[in-house]
Amino acid sequence: MMMQGGPRIHPLAIISLVAGILSIPTCCCFGIGIPFGIAAIVCGIIAMGKAKANPELYKGNGLAIAGIICGSLGMLSGIGSFFTTLDDSFRSKYGNY
């Protein structure tokens, strides 16, 4: 069975982009953005590897890179908001120094 048209976008690249975009607004929601960020990074790396291994079947490196970048930003923002919240709780408990 012959494929019609050119290569199609790898589904993991799309998942990476969606998870990366979701990780940014959910970074302040009790750490929900961190798993989205990790999923975006992992899916993006896998999608880039599969697209590079089979360029005649898959494309979507740009989506995967965008997902990795958004996931990284969301994950770092989530970690930063966690430590900011932790710092605020320590300051309220032990006073300002």
C-alpha positions as CSV (number, residue, x, y, z in Angstrom):
1,M,0.0,0.0,0.0
2,M,1.5,3.3,-1.1
3,M,1.3,6.4,1.0
4,Q,-0.2,9.4,-0.9
5,G,1.5,12.7,-0.4
6,G,4.6,13.5,1.6
7,P,5.6,12.7,5.1
8,R,3.1,13.4,7.8
9,I,3.7,15.1,11.2
10,H,4.6,12.7,13.9
11,P,1.9,12.5,16.6
12,L,4.4,12.9,19.4
13,A,5.5,16.2,18.0
14,I,1.9,17.4,18.3
15,I,1.6,16.0,21.8
16,S,4.9,17.7,22.7
17,L,3.6,21.1,21.5
18,V,0.2,20.7,23.3
19,A,1.8,19.6,26.5
20,G,4.4,22.4,26.3
21,I,1.7,25.0,25.8
22,L,-0.3,23.6,28.7
23,S,2.7,23.6,31.0
24,I,3.0,27.4,30.8
25,P,-0.4,28.5,32.2
26,T,-0.5,25.7,34.7
27,C,2.9,26.4,36.2
28,C,1.4,28.1,39.2
29,C,-1.2,25.4,39.9
30,F,0.4,23.3,42.6
31,G,3.0,21.8,40.3
32,I,0.7,20.6,37.6
33,G,2.8,22.3,35.0
34,I,6.0,20.4,35.9
35,P,4.6,17.0,34.6
36,F,3.3,18.7,31.5
37,G,6.8,20.2,30.9
38,I,8.5,16.9,31.4
39,A,6.1,15.2,29.0
40,A,6.6,17.9,26.4
41,I,10.4,17.5,26.6
42,V,10.3,13.7,26.4
43,C,7.8,13.5,23.6
44,G,9.6,16.3,21.7
45,I,12.9,14.5,21.9
46,I,11.4,11.1,20.8
47,A,9.5,12.8,17.9
48,M,12.7,14.5,16.7
49,G,14.5,11.2,16.8
50,K,11.8,9.3,14.9
51,A,11.5,12.1,12.3
52,K,15.3,12.1,11.8
53,A,15.4,8.3,11.5
54,N,12.5,8.1,9.0
55,P,12.4,11.4,7.1
56,E,10.3,9.9,4.3
57,L,7.5,9.0,6.7
58,Y,7.6,11.7,9.4
59,K,8.2,15.4,9.8
60,G,7.5,17.9,12.6
61,N,10.9,18.9,13.9
62,G,9.7,22.4,14.3
63,L,6.7,21.4,16.4
64,A,8.9,19.2,18.5
65,I,11.4,22.0,19.1
66,A,8.6,24.4,20.0
67,G,7.2,21.8,22.4
68,I,10.6,21.3,24.0
69,I,11.0,25.1,24.4
70,C,7.5,25.6,25.8
71,G,7.8,22.6,28.1
72,S,11.2,23.8,29.4
73,L,9.8,27.3,30.1
74,G,6.7,25.9,31.8
75,M,8.8,23.4,33.9
76,L,11.2,26.1,35.0
77,S,8.4,28.5,35.8
78,G,6.7,25.7,37.8
79,I,9.9,25.0,39.8
80,G,10.4,28.7,40.4
81,S,6.8,29.2,41.6
82,F,7.2,26.2,43.9
83,F,10.4,27.7,45.5
84,T,8.8,31.1,45.7
85,T,5.8,29.6,47.5
86,L,8.1,27.7,49.8
87,D,10.2,30.8,50.5
88,D,7.0,32.7,51.4
89,S,5.9,30.0,53.8
90,F,9.3,30.0,55.5
91,R,9.3,33.8,55.8
92,S,5.8,33.8,57.3
93,K,6.7,31.0,59.7
94,Y,10.1,32.2,60.9
95,G,10.0,35.9,60.1
96,N,11.9,38.1,57.7
97,Y,15.7,38.2,57.9
